[in-house]
Amino acid sequence: MLSENFYKLFQQKYAIINDYEKIRYKLEYDLYLIKQSNKLSPYNKLSPLITFTQKTFPWPNPKYELDDQVSYHNTLMLMDQYIIEVPQIILSLQTDLYKEN
């Protein structure tokens, strides 16, 4: 795979991941607000504004991986795996939010 092709795929996958991350952040923030407003159950968690971290993926680095193609493959594989897993994370957050309401 040429580096230009990798970069194009990386951008496409990251656009999908970024959309998922916006949804996940909104759900985490809504859940935080509900738990903060619940006087019966003190919730001493830091605000998601502080604790939320955007999912990151390793950029291919030939210094650590001898073969660029392996490095490209590993990065894209991690991105694909996250794209598969994140809907379940979002569903779990939606379920938690529903339980709190």
C-alpha positions in Angstrom: 0.0 0.0 0.0 1.3 3.4 -0.9 1.5 6.0 1.9 -0.9 8.2 0.0 -3.5 5.4 -0.1 -3.0 4.7 3.6 -3.5 8.4 4.4 -6.7 8.5 2.4 -8.0 5.4 4.2 -6.9 6.7 7.5 -8.9 10.0 6.9 -12.0 8.1 5.8 -12.0 5.8 8.9 -11.2 8.6 11.3 -14.2 10.6 10.0 -16.4 7.7 10.9 -14.7 7.3 14.3 -15.0 11.1 14.9 -18.8 11.0 14.4 -19.0 8.1 16.8 -16.9 9.9 19.4 -19.2 12.9 19.2 -22.2 10.7 20.0 -20.3 8.9 22.8 -19.2 12.2 24.4 -22.7 13.6 24.3 -24.1 10.5 26.0 -21.4 10.5 28.6 -22.0 14.2 29.3 -25.8 13.7 29.6 -25.3 10.8 32.0 -22.9 12.9 34.0 -25.5 15.8 34.3 -28.2 13.4 35.4 -26.1 11.8 38.0 -24.9 15.3 39.2 -28.5 16.4 39.6 -29.5 13.3 41.5 -29.3 14.5 45.2 -29.9 11.0 46.5 -26.8 9.6 45.0 -23.8 11.8 45.2 -21.7 11.3 42.1 -18.1 12.5 42.6 -16.8 11.9 39.1 -14.9 14.6 37.3 -16.7 16.2 34.5 -16.4 14.5 31.1 -15.0 17.8 29.9 -11.9 16.8 31.9 -12.0 13.0 31.7 -13.1 12.4 28.2 -10.3 11.3 25.8 -10.7 11.1 22.1 -9.8 7.7 20.8 -6.4 7.8 19.1 -4.6 5.3 16.9 -0.9 4.8 16.4 0.5 6.5 13.3 2.8 4.1 11.4 6.3 4.5 12.7 9.0 2.5 10.9 11.4 3.1 13.8 9.3 0.6 15.8 7.9 -1.5 13.1 10.4 -2.6 10.4 7.9 -3.0 7.6 5.7 0.0 6.6 3.1 -2.4 5.2 2.7 -4.1 8.5 2.5 -0.8 10.3 -0.2 0.4 7.9 -2.1 -2.8 8.3 -2.0 -2.7 12.1 -3.2 0.9 12.3 -6.1 0.2 9.9 -7.0 -3.0 11.7 -7.2 -1.2 15.1 -9.4 1.5 13.5 -11.7 -1.2 12.0 -11.9 -3.0 15.3 -13.0 0.3 17.1 -15.6 1.0 14.4 -17.0 -2.5 15.1 -16.9 -2.1 18.9 -18.0 1.5 19.4 -21.8 1.0 18.6 -21.8 -1.4 21.6 -20.2 1.2 23.8 -22.8 3.7 22.7 -25.7 1.3 23.3 -24.3 0.6 26.8 -24.3 4.4 27.5 -27.8 4.8 26.1 -29.0 2.0 28.4 -27.3 3.6 31.4 -28.9 6.9 30.5 -32.3 5.3 30.2 -31.9 3.7 33.6 -31.0 7.0 35.2 -34.0 8.8 33.8 
